[in-house]
């Protein structure tokens, strides 16, 4: 299914000769090269001299073949017994678990997150496959009382057809798993395009499904640039649904381009606030800020990027936060104890450094970090020290725009009302938290805040496999939630059936 080639890569003035494995697209049950005969490379963001693999730089012709293959496979897969579909998901979960150590290492090389986080992601993805293997067999319709004693009226759920799955690099296995598993168990066929920064772990998911015995054409896999393959994945008339996770800009573009008969589920950006009340346990508030703002190097869509703090605890909070942040070890995701890894790619690095400059220019005070780290072993990686800005005003760009990096903006407020006003002022509404010991305030917060996920005394990051997930405002299309049992609904359509006896 893959081939090994000797590839000469140009890097500055020196020509490196490296053994790099080449990975193919997966179309109609075959691992095939792109019609373009062109490749791109997945690079380790902690050491850009480490090339993780070569992948197919596909074009629309490849996408067309993948969609045709998925269309052809759909009628049989839709008729396949749910228990057989479930058995394939369970076997694929076994394969992920059996290879968790290898896949975690590959994920860390490709994306940069710590290998323990990578292993958790592999295990969580296996659990997601198992969750949908069971839940997908319990989805039902309803029956409706009516005046005719000789008639039964009920709804039935049917699969949609071919689904495009388009995913980002930050959770390159668990996000595809939580889209592909509910799509497959409900009888849809899939064309999957991963982020070009993390194609290898995506290959592993497809391989697991292949080894688990998925019939040809049910899952198809195409790698390549969004500008080369994205349009057809979104506009081809056979595509009945698009499930996308990524930036709000890309999500809006896809949503506009797609036909009105194509269902869309767009999970997008965030600018997630954590409110720290003056009755809060400040040590807890600091832990939640550090974990929510800096874990995964700030590259979680639900990451804490604004901390809105009541005036009379602000000084103490900031002091404790700086102390804790200064103790975080920065480095390669394979090193024990590392809490801050590299940013995932060069674009990320440039974007984070750009926003640190914007923060300063707008008048915020850089109280800690925010520097490129490139000395010694960091020389070939995309490392930045975690940044804490104080004196941030709600109209500063770092308080409004998604940065998607280890940058926390501290905003001081006089009251709960002012905190809520500022928290809700942005165009996003993905996740939000409050730290308080007052139950009334906590309860009020759950009602006042505009966010799809609301946390009290917990990090803005993290969500359960069995609970719904999604945002409000520009964080989501808000049509259908992902994750949990409701995550199945997007992939099915209702038919109302009247049977006269
Ligand atoms: P991105 O939007 O650049 O890319 C995401 C995926 O979409 C990639 O596979 C990319 O190739 C593809 N793509 C981009 N533009 C496209 C287009 N016009 N048509 C078709 N496909 C297109 O995002 P990214 O940099 O990979 O990920 C970071 C973003 O993802 C952040 O904004 C983050 O908030 C968001 N995110 C959201 C969630 C969530 O559940 N809400 C979860 C994780 C990440």
Boltz pocket constraint, residues with backbone or C-beta under 6 A from the ligand:
constraints:
  - pocket:
      binder: B
      contacts: [[A, 166], [A, 167], [A, 168], [A, 169], [A, 170], [A, 171], [A, 193], [A, 194], [A, 195], [A, 196], [A, 224], [A, 225], [A, 226], [A, 229], [A, 230], [A, 231], [A, 234], [A, 245], [A, 246], [A, 247], [A, 248], [A, 250], [A, 251], [A, 253], [A, 254], [A, 267], [A, 268], [A, 269], [A, 270], [A, 300], [A, 301], [A, 402], [A, 404], [A, 430], [A, 471], [A, 475]]
      max_distance: 6.0
